[in-house]
Amino acid sequence: MYNIRAASIASQFLAYCHYQIECVKYFLTDSPGIIPYKILQDIDSNNQLCIKRYLKKYNLTLSLIKSILFSIFQSAANYYDRSIIPAVIFRLNRCNKEDVLALDLFFQAQGLSSSASSSSEPLSTDANTPVLNFDVLYYNIAFSELWLYFNQSDIDQQALNTFQNATIIAPDLPSDLIALIDAWPKCPLDKYRCLLANSSMLMIAARLDGTTPLDFASHLASITRKTRTFYTIPLSGHIIQLSLTTAGYTCPLHLILSWTFPSLFPSECNKPSCITDLPTMIDFVGETEMVQMSSLKIS
């Protein structure tokens, strides 16, 4: 499930701000990765200064804040939009006159108004929907391999709630997904690994991809090395061929197409050296034109 796995991905994303001088200097003594925990606690207890005193008209709740930031973070169509998230977190934490004005514009841009509802739309209750089935299957197989603690046989409600509450970037956890987990027929892990090991497929992992966390992807690649071609794409998220291609970087798309249809594409499209041309830093402070345009659009 994308929202739960976003916890570790979001922390990794904010760590990039911590290691970039132009971004972290705005956070003074607290790193951008730690401040969200304080904000989460303050919002949950209705003590977040900016929201309580200046942004009350938007009816902002913990769930709504998480959903807004998640929708920006996981956007495949707008590769650079997520760069504004540390600024939103910083301004909520500092909350001076300029911050209030900027946050007011930001929440207006999200389509919120004084009548904004804090409720979120649940997933379909149809147990046979493909997306819901896939999410439950992932929980019972892949997600359990990553996060089960000692002597735990399956991911339970408490574990799911813990991951859900660990990040400021996550929508609500669907109740219908929880209800299906126990009833879902589980695939034995040995059979699951056998299926993976005998599949011949290209594997491209994005470092900021909540769907296939890098540690999980690299682990699968290590046990299926003879049958799998593995590429790691830096600083990219879900649906990397779409978001990066939209931003002007065609390397992942070339690798995918040339591997899938080798007779249709020239050999140079199959060279992984193009990965070195991809961006290696996140422009949190708007030094590039692409990020400046994204910031204007969503704030």
C-alpha positions, 0 to 999 in steps of 0.5 A: 500500500503506497501510503504506508510505505511512504513513511520511509520514503518521505524520511529519505526525501527530507534527508536530502534537504538536511544534507543540502546547505541551501535547504537546511539553513532555513531549519536552524537547529532542527532538521527537516526530517525531525520537525514533522514529528513535532508538527504531527503531535501539535496538530493531533492535540490542536496546538499547532500555532499556525493552523490554530491561530491563522489557518482555521478557516481551512478546517485543517486536520491531521488526515487532511494535511497528510493527504495534501502533502502526499498528493504532491509527493507522489505525483508522477505527472509533476516531477518537481512539485515535491520540492516545495514540501520542506518549505511548507513544513518549515513555514508551519513550524516557524509561522511568522507573518510572511509564513502565514501569507505563503501558507494561505496561498498554498492551501488556497491553491489546493482547492481548500476553502472555509467550507473544506471538508476534512473527510476523505473518500474511502476506497470502493467496498467492492472486494474484487477491485483490481487495485484493492486486491493488489494492495492486499496481496502486497501486504501479505507477501512483499510488505511482510517480508520487509517489516515483520518483527521477530516471531510475528507471522503477519502485518496486523492492525497495530503495525499498519497504524504505526506506519501510518502515524509515522509520516506527515506524508500519507492519506488515510488507511482504507478500512476495507483493505484492513478487513480483507487482509486476514481473509486473503489467501496467502502465497507461501513465501518459498513459492513466491520467491520461486516465481520471482527467481524464474521470471525474466524481466527488466527491473528499474528501481527508483530511489524515492519510489514507495511502490518498490522501496530500494532496499526491497528492489535491490534484495530481489535483484540480488537473489535473481541476478541471473534472470534480471537486469537491474537499474537504479534511478536516482531521486525519482519516484513512482512511474519513473518513465512518465515523470522523468520523461515529462521533465526531459530525461528519457534515459529510463524510457529508452532502457525499458523500450530497448530491453522490451523491444530490442529489434526496434531500438538502436543499441545506444538506447540500451546503454545504462551510462545515460543514468549519469545524466539524470539529476543528482540533487533536489532543487529545494530552494528554486534555483532552476526554472523548472522548480520555480514554475512548479512553486508558482503553480502550487503556491 
